[in-house]
Amino acid sequence: VYPQLRVDEWLFGVVPTVWLQDHFWHGEHDLRWWDYAAWAVYLTHFFATFLVAGVLWLWWHKYFRPFAVMVAVLAALGFATYVLFPAVPPWLASENGQLAPTTRLVPIVWSHIPIEHFSTLFEKGHHYANDVAAVPSLHAGYALLISLYLWRLVPRWVRPLLVLYPLAMAAALVYSGEHYVSDCLLGWLYAVAAFAAVELVRHRVSFRRLAVAFAPD
């Protein structure tokens, strides 16, 4: 419960989730545009990685395998940490009285989406979720991994969006009560580690192949 909570207090003096909701959350009957924006950004986690992988497979096939390996490495690092360090997110800490009151925004916004039965997708999937798999935030990690990997592949005018996406994801996660800032920072660190490790192996393998190809008989 407390390590990630105390880190946020040490970094900011207050827990950002509590501060943000005190200033911007107006209750489930008065949703604002930023509530829907946070929900929408949060939701992209469930398809963005697969969408990028699909695009790479279809149009830039040579870039698909490294990305798939990075995704798998990041997942393995995250799941291993969940086993060793089960961690409570802000909304659950509030429910247990260990943090000032906060609201889990995502299911509330789901219920206001004007599409019949749309909210049941979240409700049914929620039963399979691990509520104490909060450190690191893989939502934040995968957002940054996508940005890191696509940086060299996209036109320069797209790059500001790649900067904005992980920042928007972190803001949405913290505001909605799903993660502490420290969870997101650790998720970014894991993403950088997965990206760097795979890139290092790729370059070493490429160098060895090149050395073999030009080696004298």
GUZA-183934 format. One line per 2 residues: their letters; for each residue x, y, z of N, C-alpha, C. Coordinates in Angstrom, 2 decimals, m for minus. Example, Ala and Ser with C-alpha at 12.3 -4.5 7.8 and 13.67 -1.06 7.14 Angstrom:
2
as	13.19/m5.69/7.80/12.30/m4.50/7.80/13.20/m3.30/7.80  12.85/m2.25/7.08/13.67/m1.06/7.14/12.90/0.03/7.87
This chain:
217
vy	0.82/m1.21/0.00/0.00/0.00/0.00/0.86/1.26/0.00  1.86/1.33/0.86/2.47/2.61/1.18/3.71/3.03/0.39
pq	4.54/2.12/m0.13/5.76/2.61/m0.80/5.47/3.59/m1.94  4.60/3.22/m2.87/4.30/4.10/m4.00/3.55/5.36/m3.56
lr	2.72/5.22/m2.53/2.01/6.38/m1.99/2.99/7.38/m1.39  3.94/6.86/m0.62/4.93/7.74/0.02/5.86/8.40/m0.99
vd	6.18/7.70/m2.07/7.02/8.30/m3.10/6.32/9.50/m3.72  5.02/9.38/m4.01/4.28/10.50/m4.57/4.23/11.67/m3.59
ew	4.02/11.36/m2.32/4.02/12.44/m1.32/5.39/13.11/m1.24  6.46/12.33/m1.34/7.81/12.88/m1.29/8.10/13.75/m2.51
lf	7.60/13.31/m3.69/7.85/14.06/m4.92/7.06/15.36/m4.99  5.82/15.33/m4.51/4.92/16.46/m4.76/4.39/17.13/m3.50
gv	4.64/16.53/m2.35/4.09/17.09/m1.12/2.68/16.62/m0.83  1.95/16.27/m1.88/0.61/15.69/m1.79/0.53/14.55/m2.79
vp	m0.48/13.71/m2.66/m0.70/12.67/m3.66/m1.42/13.30/m4.85  m0.81/13.32/m6.04/m1.41/14.02/m7.17/m2.84/13.57/m7.51
tv	m3.14/12.29/m7.35/m4.50/11.83/m7.63/m5.51/12.56/m6.77  m5.21/12.70/m5.49/m6.11/13.39/m4.57/m6.24/14.86/m4.97
wl	m5.11/15.49/m5.26/m5.14/16.92/m5.64/m5.92/17.14/m6.93  m5.67/16.31/m7.93/m6.35/16.47/m9.22/m7.85/16.29/m9.08
qd	m8.25/15.27/m8.35/m9.69/15.04/m8.22/m10.36/16.11/m7.36  m9.65/16.63/m6.37/m10.21/17.73/m5.58/m10.46/18.96/m6.44
hf	m9.63/19.16/m7.46/m9.74/20.37/m8.27/m10.54/20.19/m9.57  m10.59/18.98/m10.10/m11.18/18.81/m11.43/m12.35/17.82/m11.49
wh	m12.53/17.01/m10.49/m13.61/16.04/m10.52/m14.85/16.65/m9.87  m15.99/16.61/m10.60/m17.21/17.24/m10.13/m18.32/16.24/m9.84
ge	m17.98/14.97/m9.78/m18.99/13.97/m9.45/m19.52/13.26/m10.66  m20.10/12.10/m10.42/m20.54/11.25/m11.53/m21.72/11.82/m12.31
hd	m22.40/12.81/m11.74/m23.54/13.41/m12.44/m23.18/14.73/m13.11  m21.90/15.06/m13.10/m21.45/16.31/m13.73/m20.10/16.07/m14.42
lr	m20.10/15.19/m15.40/m18.86/14.86/m16.11/m18.47/16.00/m17.02  m17.16/16.28/m17.08/m16.63/17.32/m17.94/m15.87/16.68/m19.10
ww	m15.49/17.51/m20.06/m14.83/16.97/m21.26/m13.54/16.26/m20.91  m12.82/16.75/m19.88/m11.55/16.12/m19.53/m11.75/14.74/m18.89
dy	m12.93/14.51/m18.32/m13.22/13.18/m17.80/m13.34/12.18/m18.95  m14.03/12.60/m20.01/m14.14/11.74/m21.19/m12.79/11.59/m21.88
aa	m11.99/12.66/m21.89/m10.67/12.58/m22.51/m9.78/11.59/m21.76  m9.81/11.65/m20.42/m9.01/10.72/m19.62/m9.46/9.29/m19.88
wa	m10.77/9.06/m19.95/m11.30/7.73/m20.25/m10.84/7.25/m21.61  m10.90/8.12/m22.61/m10.53/7.73/m23.97/m9.05/7.38/m24.08
vy	m8.20/8.19/m23.45/m6.76/7.90/m23.47/m6.49/6.58/m22.74  m7.10/6.39/m21.60/m6.95/5.14/m20.85/m7.32/3.94/m21.71
lt	m8.41/4.08/m22.46/m8.92/2.97/m23.27/m7.97/2.57/m24.39  m7.17/3.52/m24.89/m6.27/3.19/m26.00/m5.26/2.12/m25.64
hf	m4.99/1.96/m24.34/m4.03/0.93/m23.93/m4.43/m0.45/m24.43  m5.72/m0.71/m24.55/m6.21/m2.05/m24.85/m6.17/m2.39/m26.33
fa	m5.84/m1.40/m27.17/m5.73/m1.73/m28.60/m4.53/m1.09/m29.30  m3.90/m0.08/m28.69/m2.84/0.64/m29.39/m1.66/m0.26/m29.73
tf	m1.23/m1.10/m28.78/m0.08/m1.97/m29.03/m0.38/m2.94/m30.16  m1.58/m3.51/m30.15/m1.96/m4.46/m31.20/m2.12/m3.76/m32.55
lv	m2.61/m2.53/m32.52/m2.76/m1.77/m33.76/m1.40/m1.48/m34.37  m0.44/m1.05/m33.56/0.90/m0.78/m34.06/1.52/m2.07/m34.60
ag	1.37/m3.16/m33.86/1.92/m4.44/m34.31/1.31/m4.86/m35.64  0.01/m4.66/m35.80/m0.66/m5.02/m37.05/m0.17/m4.19/m38.23
vl	m0.01/m2.89/m37.99/0.49/m2.02/m39.06/1.91/m2.42/m39.45  2.75/m2.70/m38.47/4.12/m3.12/m38.77/4.12/m4.44/m39.54
wl	3.29/m5.36/m39.16/3.22/m6.66/m39.82/2.81/m6.51/m41.29  1.85/m5.63/m41.55/1.31/m5.51/m42.90/2.17/m4.65/m43.82
ww	2.74/m3.57/m43.30/3.41/m2.61/m44.17/4.90/m2.45/m43.91  5.36/m2.69/m42.70/6.79/m2.59/m42.37/7.24/m3.86/m41.68
hk	7.12/m4.96/m42.40/7.27/m6.27/m41.77/8.62/m6.45/m41.09  9.67/m5.85/m41.64/10.99/m6.04/m41.03/11.09/m5.40/m39.65
yf	10.17/m4.48/m39.34/10.18/m3.84/m38.03/9.25/m4.52/m37.03  8.52/m5.53/m37.49/7.54/m6.16/m36.62/8.19/m6.98/m35.50
rp	9.13/m7.84/m35.86/9.69/m8.76/m34.86/10.35/m8.04/m33.68  11.20/m7.04/m33.91/11.77/m6.34/m32.74/10.71/m5.73/m31.84
fa	9.67/m5.17/m32.44/8.61/m4.58/m31.63/7.89/m5.66/m30.82  7.60/m6.79/m31.45/6.93/m7.88/m30.74/7.77/m8.39/m29.58
vm	9.08/m8.46/m29.78/9.96/m8.91/m28.70/9.96/m7.90/m27.56  10.00/m6.61/m27.89/9.96/m5.58/m26.84/8.66/m5.66/m26.04
va	7.56/m5.87/m26.73/6.27/m6.00/m26.05/6.30/m7.18/m25.07  6.85/m8.31/m25.53/6.91/m9.49/m24.68/7.85/m9.29/m23.49
vl	8.99/m8.65/m23.72/9.94/m8.39/m22.64/9.33/m7.48/m21.60  8.65/m6.42/m22.05/8.02/m5.49/m21.10/6.95/m6.20/m20.29
aa	6.16/m7.04/m20.94/5.13/m7.80/m20.22/5.75/m8.72/m19.18  6.81/m9.40/m19.55/7.47/m10.33/m18.62/8.02/m9.59/m17.41
lg	8.65/m8.44/m17.65/9.18/m7.65/m16.54/8.06/m7.17/m15.61  6.98/m6.70/m16.22/5.86/m6.22/m15.43/5.21/m7.33/m14.61
fa	4.94/m8.47/m15.25/4.26/m9.56/m14.55/5.13/m10.13/m13.43  6.45/m10.20/m13.66/7.34/m10.67/m12.61/7.30/m9.75/m11.40
ty	7.21/m8.45/m11.67/7.14/m7.49/m10.56/5.82/m7.61/m9.82  4.72/m7.86/m10.54/3.43/m8.02/m9.89/3.44/m9.19/m8.91
vl	4.12/m10.26/m9.30/4.20/m11.43/m8.42/5.02/m11.11/m7.17  6.13/m10.41/m7.35/7.03/m10.13/m6.24/6.56/m8.94/m5.39
fp	5.82/m8.02/m6.01/5.44/m6.79/m5.31/3.99/m6.42/m5.67  3.02/m7.16/m5.14/1.62/m6.78/m5.38/1.34/m5.42/m4.74
av	0.79/m4.50/m5.53/0.68/m3.11/m5.09/m0.73/m2.57/m5.30  m1.19/m1.80/m4.35/m2.54/m1.25/m4.35/m2.56/0.09/m5.09
pp	m3.50/0.28/m6.03/m3.64/1.57/m6.73/m4.35/2.59/m5.83  m4.35/3.85/m6.23/m4.96/4.89/m5.38/m6.43/4.64/m5.04
wl	m7.23/4.26/m6.02/m8.66/4.08/m5.74/m8.91/3.01/m4.69  m8.10/1.94/m4.70/m8.28/0.87/m3.74/m7.76/1.28/m2.37
as	m6.67/2.05/m2.34/m6.17/2.58/m1.07/m7.22/3.47/m0.42  m7.93/4.25/m1.22/m9.01/5.09/m0.69/m10.15/4.26/m0.14
en	m10.51/3.20/m0.86/m11.58/2.33/m0.38/m11.24/1.70/0.95  m9.96/1.42/1.16/m9.52/0.78/2.40/m9.19/1.79/3.50
gq	m9.37/3.09/3.22/m9.13/4.11/4.21/m7.68/4.48/4.42  m6.81/4.07/3.49/m5.38/4.35/3.63/m4.95/5.59/2.85
la	m5.87/6.17/2.13/m5.63/7.39/1.35/m6.89/8.23/1.41  m6.71/9.54/1.29/m7.88/10.42/1.25/m8.83/9.98/0.14
pt	m10.11/10.29/0.27/m11.09/9.79/m0.70/m10.75/10.15/m2.15  m10.79/9.15/m3.00/m10.67/9.33/m4.45/m11.73/8.46/m5.11
tr	m11.96/8.73/m6.37/m12.97/8.01/m7.13/m12.32/7.31/m8.32  m12.72/6.07/m8.57/m12.24/5.39/m9.76/m13.11/5.84/m10.92
lv	m12.56/6.70/m11.77/m13.36/7.39/m12.77/m13.76/6.52/m13.95  m12.90/5.60/m14.34/m13.12/4.88/m15.60/m14.48/4.19/m15.66
pi	m14.87/3.37/m14.67/m16.18/2.72/m14.77/m17.35/3.71/m14.76  m17.17/4.85/m14.09/m18.24/5.86/m14.08/m18.43/6.44/m15.47
vw	m17.33/6.80/m16.12/m17.44/7.36/m17.48/m17.98/6.31/m18.43  m17.52/5.06/m18.28/m18.07/3.97/m19.12/m19.59/3.98/m19.08
sh	m20.14/4.12/m17.90/m21.60/4.04/m17.75/m22.33/5.19/m18.42  m21.59/6.27/m18.76/m22.21/7.43/m19.41/m22.01/7.44/m20.92
ip	m21.29/6.47/m21.45/m21.09/6.43/m22.89/m22.41/6.04/m23.55  m22.93/6.85/m24.48/m24.28/6.63/m25.03/m24.34/5.54/m26.10
ie	m23.80/4.38/m25.78/m23.89/3.23/m26.67/m24.43/2.08/m25.85  m25.50/1.47/m26.31/m26.17/0.43/m25.54/m25.24/m0.72/m25.22
hf	m25.22/m1.12/m23.95/m24.44/m2.26/m23.45/m22.93/m2.03/m23.52  m22.48/m0.82/m23.86/m21.05/m0.58/m24.01/m20.32/m0.75/m22.68
st	m20.94/m0.28/m21.59/m20.28/m0.34/m20.30/m20.10/m1.77/m19.80  m20.90/m2.71/m20.31/m20.77/m4.09/m19.86/m19.43/m4.69/m20.28
lf	m18.80/m4.14/m21.32/m17.47/m4.60/m21.70/m16.50/m4.43/m20.55  m16.55/m3.26/m19.93/m15.66/m3.01/m18.79/m16.06/m3.85/m17.59
ek	m17.36/m3.93/m17.32/m17.84/m4.64/m16.14/m17.46/m6.12/m16.18  m17.60/m6.75/m17.36/m17.26/m8.17/m17.48/m15.75/m8.38/m17.44
gh	m15.01/m7.52/m18.11/m13.56/m7.65/m18.10/m12.96/m7.37/m16.74  m13.62/m6.51/m15.96/m13.12/m6.13/m14.64/m12.99/m7.34/m13.72
hy	m13.85/m8.33/m13.90/m13.82/m9.52/m13.03/m12.52/m10.31/m13.20  m11.84/m10.12/m14.33/m10.60/m10.86/m14.58/m9.36/m10.01/m14.31
an	m9.56/m8.79/m13.86/m8.43/m7.89/m13.63/m7.79/m8.18/m12.28  m6.50/m7.89/m12.19/m5.75/m8.02/m10.95/m5.64/m6.63/m10.33
dv	m6.39/m6.40/m9.28/m6.44/m5.06/m8.68/m5.14/m4.66/m8.00  m4.25/m5.61/m7.70/m3.00/m5.27/m7.04/m1.81/m5.44/m7.99
aa	m2.07/m5.27/m9.29/m1.01/m5.24/m10.30/m0.83/m3.80/m10.76  m0.36/m2.97/m9.85/m0.29/m1.53/m10.13/1.12/m1.00/m10.31
vp	2.12/m1.75/m9.87/3.52/m1.31/m9.97/4.33/m2.34/m10.74  4.85/m2.01/m11.91/4.78/m0.71/m12.59/3.47/m0.57/m13.37
sl	3.21/0.62/m13.87/2.06/0.82/m14.74/2.42/0.41/m16.16  1.86/m0.71/m16.61/2.10/m1.11/m18.00/1.30/m0.25/m18.97
ha	0.23/0.38/m18.50/m0.44/1.38/m19.35/0.57/2.46/m19.75  1.27/2.98/m18.76/2.27/4.02/m19.05/3.44/3.43/m19.83
gy	3.86/2.23/m19.46/5.01/1.61/m20.11/4.79/1.37/m21.59  3.65/0.81/m21.96/3.41/0.53/m23.37/3.20/1.81/m24.18
al	2.63/2.83/m23.56/2.48/4.11/m24.26/3.85/4.66/m24.64  4.80/4.59/m23.71/6.14/5.09/m24.02/6.87/4.17/m24.99
li	6.70/2.86/m24.84/7.36/1.93/m25.75/6.92/2.18/m27.20  5.65/2.40/m27.41/5.15/2.72/m28.76/5.84/3.96/m29.29
sl	5.92/5.00/m28.45/6.54/6.25/m28.89/8.02/6.06/m29.19  8.72/5.34/m28.35/10.15/5.11/m28.58/10.39/4.35/m29.88
yl	9.58/3.34/m30.11/9.83/2.50/m31.28/9.46/3.20/m32.59  8.39/3.97/m32.56/7.94/4.62/m33.78/8.70/5.90/m34.11
wr	9.48/6.39/m33.17/10.13/7.69/m33.34/10.92/7.79/m34.63  11.68/6.76/m34.97/12.52/6.80/m36.16/11.76/6.43/m37.43
lv	10.54/5.94/m37.28/9.80/5.43/m38.44/8.77/6.41/m39.00  8.43/7.42/m38.22/7.35/8.32/m38.63/7.91/9.66/m39.09
pr	7.14/10.42/m39.86/7.58/11.78/m40.25/7.73/12.67/m39.03  8.53/13.72/m39.18/8.80/14.59/m38.04/7.55/15.26/m37.50
wv	6.57/15.53/m38.36/5.38/16.21/m37.87/4.54/15.32/m36.96  4.78/14.03/m37.00/4.04/13.09/m36.14/4.69/12.99/m34.75
rp	5.96/13.32/m34.66/6.69/13.12/m33.41/6.12/13.86/m32.21  5.58/15.08/m32.37/4.95/15.71/m31.18/3.83/14.86/m30.59
ll	3.11/14.12/m31.44/2.07/13.23/m30.93/2.68/12.08/m30.13  3.85/11.63/m30.56/4.53/10.56/m29.83/5.03/11.04/m28.47
vl	5.34/12.33/m28.37/5.71/12.90/m27.07/4.46/13.05/m26.20  3.39/13.48/m26.81/2.16/13.76/m26.07/1.50/12.49/m25.54
yp	1.55/11.40/m26.31/0.79/10.20/m25.94/1.17/9.65/m24.57  2.44/9.36/m24.28/2.74/8.83/m22.94/2.46/9.83/m21.82
la	2.62/11.12/m22.10/2.30/12.13/m21.09/0.80/12.16/m20.81  0.01/12.09/m21.88/m1.45/12.07/m21.72/m1.90/10.81/m20.99
ma	m1.28/9.68/m21.30/m1.64/8.43/m20.63/m1.34/8.52/m19.14  m0.16/9.03/m18.79/0.19/9.16/m17.37/m0.79/10.09/m16.65
aa	m1.11/11.21/m17.28/m2.05/12.15/m16.66/m3.42/11.51/m16.46  m3.87/10.76/m17.46/m5.16/10.09/m17.36/m5.16/9.04/m16.26
lv	m4.08/8.29/m16.14/m3.99/7.24/m15.12/m3.99/7.81/m13.72  m3.25/8.90/m13.53/m3.17/9.51/m12.21/m4.49/10.18/m11.85
ys	m5.05/10.93/m12.77/m6.32/11.63/m12.50/m7.46/10.66/m12.22  m7.49/9.54/m12.95/m8.60/8.59/m12.83/m8.47/7.67/m11.63
ge	m7.36/7.77/m10.89/m7.19/6.95/m9.70/m6.64/5.57/m9.95  m6.20/5.31/m11.18/m5.71/3.97/m11.53/m4.26/3.76/m11.10
hy	m3.46/4.83/m11.07/m2.04/4.69/m10.74/m1.53/5.94/m10.04  m0.49/5.75/m9.26/0.29/6.86/m8.75/1.28/7.32/m9.82
vs	1.80/8.53/m9.66/2.83/9.01/m10.58/4.04/8.09/m10.56  4.40/7.61/m9.37/5.56/6.72/m9.26/5.35/5.42/m10.04
dc	4.12/4.92/m10.09/3.82/3.74/m10.91/4.14/4.02/m12.38  3.74/5.21/m12.84/3.95/5.58/m14.24/5.43/5.76/m14.54
ll	6.15/6.41/m13.62/7.58/6.60/m13.82/8.30/5.26/m13.91  7.91/4.32/m13.05/8.53/3.00/m13.10/8.14/2.27/m14.38
gw	6.90/2.44/m14.82/6.49/1.86/m16.10/7.31/2.39/m17.25  7.60/3.70/m17.23/8.46/4.28/m18.27/9.86/3.71/m18.20
ly	10.37/3.54/m16.98/11.70/2.97/m16.82/11.75/1.54/m17.37  10.75/0.76/m17.12/10.69/m0.59/m17.65/10.63/m0.57/m19.18
av	9.88/0.38/m19.74/9.77/0.48/m21.20/11.12/0.82/m21.81  11.83/1.76/m21.21/13.16/2.13/m21.70/14.10/0.93/m21.61
aa	14.01/0.18/m20.51/14.87/m0.98/m20.34/14.57/m2.05/m21.40  13.30/m2.31/m21.66/12.93/m3.31/m22.67/13.38/m2.86/m24.06
fa	13.15/m1.59/m24.37/13.55/m1.05/m25.67/15.06/m1.14/m25.84  15.81/m0.68/m24.83/17.27/m0.65/m24.93/17.86/m2.04/m25.00
av	17.32/m2.98/m24.23/17.85/m4.33/m24.21/17.68/m5.01/m25.57  16.50/m4.88/m26.16/16.27/m5.51/m27.46/17.09/m4.84/m28.54
el	17.19/m3.52/m28.50/18.00/m2.81/m29.48/19.47/m3.21/m29.38  19.96/m3.37/m28.16/21.35/m3.77/m27.96/21.60/m5.16/m28.55
vr	20.70/m6.08/m28.30/20.86/m7.43/m28.86/20.78/m7.40/m30.37  19.86/m6.60/m30.90/19.73/m6.49/m32.36/21.01/m6.00/m32.99
hr	21.58/m4.96/m32.44/22.79/m4.38/m33.02/23.98/m5.34/m32.91  24.06/m6.06/m31.82/25.15/m7.03/m31.66/25.01/m8.16/m32.67
vs	23.79/m8.66/m32.86/23.55/m9.74/m33.82/23.86/m9.25/m35.23  23.42/m8.03/m35.56/23.68/m7.47/m36.89/25.17/m7.30/m37.12
fr	25.89/m6.83/m36.10/27.33/m6.65/m36.23/28.04/m7.98/m36.45  27.62/m9.01/m35.74/28.24/m10.32/m35.89/27.99/m10.87/m37.29
rl	26.76/m10.70/m37.79/26.46/m11.18/m39.13/27.30/m10.44/m40.17  27.44/m9.12/m39.96/28.23/m8.33/m40.89/29.70/m8.76/m40.84
av	30.19/m9.01/m39.64/31.58/m9.44/m39.50/31.83/m10.79/m40.18  30.87/m11.69/m40.03/30.99/m13.00/m40.67/30.96/m12.88/m42.18
af	30.08/m11.99/m42.67/29.94/m11.84/m44.13/31.21/m11.30/m44.78  31.93/m10.45/m44.05/33.13/m9.84/m44.65/34.42/m10.46/m44.14
ap	34.29/m11.51/m43.37/35.50/m12.18/m42.86/36.22/m12.89/m44.00  37.57/m12.87/m44.02/38.31/m13.57/m45.06/38.12/m15.08/m44.92
d	38.13/m15.74/m46.02/37.98/m17.22/m46.02/39.21/m17.87/m45.41
